[in-house]
Amino acid sequence: MKKSLYFLTLCFFCVTGLAMAHGVVHEVSTDSSIIIKVEYEEGGAMSYADVFVYSPDDEKVEYQNGRTDKNGVFAFVPDKPGVWKVKVDDGMGHGLVTKVTVKNGMAVNISHNSHSQKDNIIAALGIIIGVIGFLFYWKAKNKK
């Protein structure tokens, strides 16, 4: 019985720790990003090239950085109007620096989907009840 109580206590603290975990949120933007497609003059996408984006406020510190995808496409969402500088470098001597003008009124449409703390607690309680049920079944089976 003591072992069962220790096991149940351990399960309770493990599941309680899971219940306190953070949820996951994602955002989907439909039409408010700046999309840049980079290709070589001879043809072909500039795949996986480094991209550096600089805001209108600071042309020395990156606002965002990343890489183009296999099709040479990179997207970013500016947070204010102005002239944004974008630098692309493929690491083999090819690249470009361009300026993108963002006008007022560029809105971002966002959709949120997350698990709340309440959902985590309900899941944790379900696990605890399941473990307790298993322990009672196991104890009854061993008595026979």
PyMOL commands that set and color helices and strands:
alter all, ss='L'
color gray80, all
select helices_A, chain A and resi 2-19+117-143
alter helices_A, ss='H'
color red, helices_A
select strands_A, chain A and resi 34-37+50-54+64-67+73-76+82-89+95-102
alter strands_A, ss='S'
color yellow, strands_A
deselect
rebuild
show_as cartoon
